[in-house]
C-alpha cells in the first residue's frame, strides 16, 4: 500500500482553469469513482493552496501497489483530467513529495483495503 502527499505548482494565470477542473471532477464524481477501481485507489483527495500570487495543488492518496496509473486509463474522465493537468500544472517546477511520519488506519479499515 502506498500513501502519498505531493505538492504541485500551478502555472501562473491558471487559477480559473483550476476552478473549472475541480468543478469538473466534482460534477462527474460517479465516473471519477469508477476510474479509482482500476487504479486500486482507496482514497484520493486534492487540496488547494493559494500563497500570495502562487497557487499549489496537493494530492493525497492511499493506493494499492498494483493499481493502474491514470496515464494508462482509457476512461473518458481520466483523459479530460489529464488535459486539465497538462494545462494547469507547471511541469518546470519539481513536485514536492512529503514524507509520511505516522499512519493511523484502524485494522478493520486497513484489512478491508487490502
Secondary structure, DSSP 8 states (H G I E B T S, - for coil): -EEEEEEEEB-TT-HHHHHHHHHHHHHTHHHHHHHHHHHTEEEEEEEEEEETTEEEEEEEEEE-TT---GGG---HHHHHHHHHHHHHB-TTS--EEE--------HHHHHHH-
